[in-house]
């Protein structure tokens, strides 16, 4: 991990503004953990680029560290033509390109200009915010609860999770910073709709079994053959 002072500039220092970059913008898709290295190469090659990064605190055991992290993992934006693209390709730090439609270039330039302005003038007001969806299962990837899994009850920041034993229909709610959460496999069921059937005993002549349909906030009983 780079020290905070060793991170590359988010934009080419000699470029007055992103809107002044010549040519079309393209997104370079980088190999794992190569965004900053590519940004340094583009900086040395005087290729206009934009690597939006956010200051984030992480935990290593009981130690807390601060560093800059790419806002869009694996992507670095650069502007220019064939010669600039060749610089990117010769870096051997990318696996491909995401082309931006010519008709969308103007709006894309405005968007990244606004983002760069926000990152430059109010960096402490911005934070990484993963796409959390209510009802989805997530893993805690940092902090004292690292390794725990839960279900998103509220996708705001801080996010509210349900952590418990689904089979028993009971658990607890906890609030965590959204930056500490990572979505797991795609699930279509929401917590409120999750139903588990538990055999609780025989009824009458032994041909029926009473089962408990357990939900997060309520339970009911029914008979099944």
N, C-alpha and C positions, 0 to 999 in steps of 0.2 A: 504494500500500500504506500502510495506517495505521501510524503509529508505535505501539510497544508500549503506551505510556501512553494512547493515544487510542482503544483498543478499548473497546467497551461492556461493562458488567457482564454476567456470564453469566445472572444472574437479576434480577428486579425488586428493587432494594435495600430497598424498604419491605415486601416479602413475607418474613415470618419463615422460612417453609419452603415448598417446592414442594407438599407435601401439604396445605398450608392454602389453596391457590388455589381460589377459588370457580368453579363451573361445570365444564364438560367441557374436556378437553384436545384440541387440534387441531394438526395439523402444517401449517404454511404453506409451500408450495413457492415459493421465491423465484426471481426473475430472476437471471442470472449475477452473482455477486459482490455481492449485495444483502443477505446475511444480517445483517451487522453494522449496516448502515444501518437495516434494519427493526427490529433490536433497540433501537437508539437511539430510534426513533420510539415503540416500545412502552414504553420506559422513561419517556420524557417524557409519554406518555399514561396512565401508571399502569396499564398492562395487564400482568397476570402473564404472564411468558414464561420460556423456558429456551433459551439458545443455548450448548450445550456446546462449549468450545474447548480446544485442546491447544497447549501451547508447543512449537514446532518450529523447528529450525534449517534454513535454506535457503542455497543458494549462488548468488551472482551473480558469475560469473567466479571470481576467487580470494577474493572477499569472502564472509564468513559472516554471516548475519543471523538474529536470533531474533524470532519473532512468534507471535501466537495465530491458529490456524486452526480453522474450524468442523469439528467431529468428523463431522457428517453434512452433506456438501456440499449446499447449496440449501435446507436445512430449518431452520425456526425453530418451536419449539413454543410455543403460547400457550393460555391458559385463559380461560374466560368464556362469554358468550352472544352475542346478536346485536349488542350495542353494541361489544363488543371485536372481533368479526369485522369490523364496519364500519370500525373504526380501521385494521385490517390492509388492508382493501380500498382505503381512501382513500390509503394510502401509495403505491399504484401500484408497489410493489416485488415483487409476487407474481404468479404466473400461475395459482394454484389452491390447493386445500386437500386434504389427506389426512385423511379423517375417521377417528377412532378409535372403534371400536365401544363403545357404552355398557357392554356386559358386560366389556370389557377395560380400562375406565378405571382401576379400582382397581389392577390389576397394572401398568399403564403408569405410574401415579403412583409406585408403589413403585420401579420400575426407574429412572425419571429421578431420583428422590430419592437412590437409592444412587449413581448416576453423579455427581450434583452433589456429594455428600459426598466421593467419591473425588477429584474434580477440585479440590475446595476444600482438602482436608486432605493429599493426597499427589500434587500435580500432576506432580512430577518422576518419579513411578513409573509414570505412564501415558504411552502413546504411540499415535499413529495407526497402525492396522494394517490395510492393505487386504486384501481377500479374495483371497489368493494361493492358487492351486491347483497342486499338483504336476503337472508335465507341460505346463503352459500357457506360452505365449510372453509375455514382458513387456518393457517398455521402461524403461530407467533415466532418470528424470526430474530428477535432481539429483546434485550432487557431481562429482568429476573424470571419472566415466565417463558423464556425461549424454549421451544419444543412442544408447548401446549397446543392443542387444537380446540376450536370452538366453531360456533355457527353465528353468523352476523345477524344481530337483531336490529341494529340501526347502523346505516352506512355513513353517518356523519363522522366528523373528526372532533373529539375522540370517538372511535367506533365502540359500539356496545355489543359484547359477545355473550352468547349462552354457552357455558361450559358445564357439562354434567354427564350423567349416564342416561343416554336416550332410552334404553330398555326400561328404565325405572321411571321415566317421565319426570325426572327431577334434576335440578342443577342450580347454578348460580349465574348471576349477571355480573359482568366486569367491564370496565371501560379501559380501552387501550388506545394509544396513538395509532392512527391508521398506517403510519410509516413502518410500524413494527409488525404488520400483518401481510401475509402472502396467500393469495387464493390457492386452494387445493384443486382436486379434480372436479370437473363440472357436475353439479347436482341440480336436478330440476325441482326437488322437493323443498318447500320452505318448512321452517321449524314448526309453525303452527299447524301444518298439514301432516306432519310426520306421525304415523300411527304404528305402534308395535303391539302385537298380540302376545300375551303371556298366559300360558295355562296355569290356572289357579286351583283346579280340582274337578272331580267328577260330580255330576248332578243326577239325582234320581236313580235310574236303573243302570247307570254307568255308561250309557251310550252317548251321552252328551258331555262336553267339557266346557266349563265356564272359562271364558277368556276375558282379560282386561285390556281394553283398547286405551293405550296410554298416550296422552299428548302432553305438551309442555305445561299447559295450564289447567287441564281437566282430564278426568278419567270416566269411563263408563264400562258397563259389563254387558256381554251378550253371550248367547249360547251358540255353540257350533257343534256339528256332528263329527 
